[in-house]
């Protein structure tokens, strides 16, 4: 059942990497220890599998609960681990994606897969529980809108509050604002370009300015292509973060979950011929921001709020899906 | 590699912009969101899109220059905007595949 659910939601997170959801504090054992020790570790730590690593921290085997039961039945629990461990260990790499991870669980039916770096050294472990937890964390940012959608859209006072932090947003006090008041697709992006310029003038790191601009461009283009109305871009500079909010008053999005999928688009043909409407807009916004909430309902406009942390992301010349 | 060298090596037709800029990467695609999502800064972009919005995409992404393929022409607005934003424009009769291959051979990645 869990597998089914995970399989469905994985399509929303093609860029989720093993390193983001693996458990980094792995319990391991040396090959020379006895199976009895593994049994004790499993009992105390309440785990059902233990990787075996050599003196160079490389994974050379794995012992599961099943191996321990067999050892108890066969009366060889005092034997060294290396004699009975499974030697052909299937492992994951930190850069593997969710799809690969799930395919391993399906193919082998094991309960856990050790994660190793390029040198074969143990760096983490992934169980189904870790995947679920990782997904829930990710889902949190997207699905937040379900609970708050109604109050935001139906109560004007919420329209003046942050979707993420719920603080009152003083739009007049925005550090940057831009009225998206044109309908010509050729002009799309002038707001985002101006915002990038503004951020650079404010001495914001160029890589962050780039991330903000890309995500804002996508939001701005969406307003022009899809909303059928005008809209606004607001940017607030905070000590440790940059907040961007893009709102429109147009047609709205019927199903945000589907719209988040890469490749999904409702753009008409003449727009697609120009290279827009690749169905990458919302996924790009999510990829380039650190937190993103989108609130919408058919006929009631769209509000997108994105937070970009000034510190904490590395290697941001590209998106995480690079 | 300098844009001037690329232009000379590939026999590109020069449209506007500085030639002294360095490019390190190449990227070939006509879908704007894909370009923004994947192209790196200091990229030379190979495309058949000629409308003005490619300049916004280039500016935001950090793309230094654009090669327009298949003998297409840039819109006037596009050229004007490129001059404003400092994006170098070239065009060529060759298709995107050939241009990409030659850029790759020159060492762009």
Interface residues (C-beta under 8 A of the other chain):
Chain A: X185 X186 X187 X188 X189 X190 X192 X193 X196 X206 X210 X213 X214 X217 X218 X221 X274 X275 X276 X278 X279 X280 X281 X283 X284 X287 X317 X318 X319 X321 X322
Chain B: X30 X31 X32 X33 X34 X36 X37 X38 X40 X41 X47 X49 X51 X52 X53 X54 X56 X57 X59 X60 X61 X62 X75 X77 X85
